[in-house]
Amino acid sequence: MSLNNMAKLPIAMGFSIFYCFIILGWSWLAGIAIFMIAFYFNLAIGRWSSRLQKNVMKATDARMNLTTEALNNIKMLKLYSLIDFFKQKIQDKRI
């Protein structure tokens, strides 16, 4: 079903361009030019945004890994009841 539509697409585009030329004359080229400029501008912004998003995701992943590791270490201290031992070590270092 889609193959049939794909075969019709060049013919439909050709008739559309011809019809726009009949109705609007040469001024339709200005519209096409503006459309193409906007398309490439939007493409460049999309690529730039994608690169920034990748950097943000890397930073977020690093932060989440550190947070997860810290929480796992806290769980381990509580599981093995080592809280008092480490409190004593911290207090000894302060003095």
Secondary structure per residue as TSV (DSSP state, phi and psi in degrees):
chain	resnum	aa	ss	phi	psi
A	1	M	-	360.0	-42.5
A	2	S	H	-71.0	-32.0
A	3	L	H	-62.2	-36.7
A	4	N	H	-63.0	-43.8
A	5	N	H	-67.1	-36.2
A	6	M	H	-65.6	-33.9
A	7	A	H	-71.2	-32.1
A	8	K	H	-79.7	-21.2
A	9	L	H	-56.8	-48.6
A	10	P	H	-62.4	-36.4
A	11	I	H	-67.5	-44.8
A	12	A	H	-63.1	-41.5
A	13	M	H	-64.1	-40.7
A	14	G	H	-61.5	-46.5
A	15	F	H	-65.0	-37.1
A	16	S	H	-64.5	-44.9
A	17	I	H	-64.4	-42.7
A	18	F	H	-63.3	-42.3
A	19	Y	H	-65.7	-40.9
A	20	C	H	-62.1	-38.8
A	21	F	H	-65.6	-40.2
A	22	I	H	-64.0	-44.6
A	23	I	H	-74.8	-48.2
A	24	L	H	-100.8	-16.2
A	25	G	G	75.9	-149.7
A	26	W	G	-74.7	-11.1
A	27	S	G	-67.4	-18.3
A	28	W	H	-67.5	-22.0
A	29	L	H	-64.8	-34.0
A	30	A	H	-64.1	-41.7
A	31	G	H	-63.7	-41.9
A	32	I	H	-64.4	-41.0
A	33	A	H	-63.3	-44.9
A	34	I	H	-63.6	-40.7
A	35	F	H	-60.3	-44.5
A	36	M	H	-66.3	-41.1
A	37	I	H	-62.4	-45.1
A	38	A	H	-64.5	-37.0
A	39	F	H	-62.6	-48.7
A	40	Y	H	-68.8	-34.7
A	41	F	H	-64.0	-44.6
A	42	N	H	-64.9	-36.9
A	43	L	H	-63.4	-43.3
A	44	A	H	-64.9	-42.9
A	45	I	H	-64.3	-39.3
A	46	G	H	-62.4	-42.4
A	47	R	H	-65.6	-42.7
A	48	W	H	-62.7	-44.8
A	49	S	H	-62.6	-37.9
A	50	S	H	-63.9	-42.9
A	51	R	H	-62.9	-43.0
A	52	L	H	-64.0	-40.6
A	53	Q	H	-63.0	-38.4
A	54	K	H	-62.5	-42.3
A	55	N	H	-63.9	-41.3
A	56	V	H	-64.1	-41.6
A	57	M	H	-66.3	-36.4
A	58	K	H	-63.3	-44.5
A	59	A	H	-64.7	-40.5
A	60	T	H	-64.2	-42.7
A	61	D	H	-61.3	-42.7
A	62	A	H	-63.2	-43.2
A	63	R	H	-64.4	-42.3
A	64	M	H	-65.8	-37.7
A	65	N	H	-64.1	-42.7
A	66	L	H	-65.0	-41.7
A	67	T	H	-64.0	-44.2
A	68	T	H	-62.6	-42.1
A	69	E	H	-63.7	-42.1
A	70	A	H	-63.7	-43.7
A	71	L	H	-65.4	-38.3
A	72	N	H	-64.7	-38.5
A	73	N	H	-66.3	-39.4
A	74	I	H	-63.3	-42.9
A	75	K	H	-60.4	-41.1
A	76	M	H	-63.5	-43.4
A	77	L	H	-60.9	-42.4
A	78	K	H	-70.1	-37.5
A	79	L	H	-63.2	-43.5
A	80	Y	T	-92.1	8.4
A	81	S	T	53.7	46.2
A	82	L	-	-99.5	11.9
A	83	I	H	-63.4	-49.0
A	84	D	H	-63.1	-38.4
A	85	F	H	-60.7	-46.6
A	86	F	H	-74.4	-29.5
A	87	K	H	-61.5	-44.1
A	88	Q	H	-63.2	-42.2
A	89	K	H	-62.4	-41.6
A	90	I	H	-67.0	-42.2
A	91	Q	H	-65.6	-36.8
A	92	D	H	-65.3	-34.9
A	93	K	H	-71.1	-31.5
A	94	R	H	-69.3	-33.1
A	95	I	-	-80.2	360.0
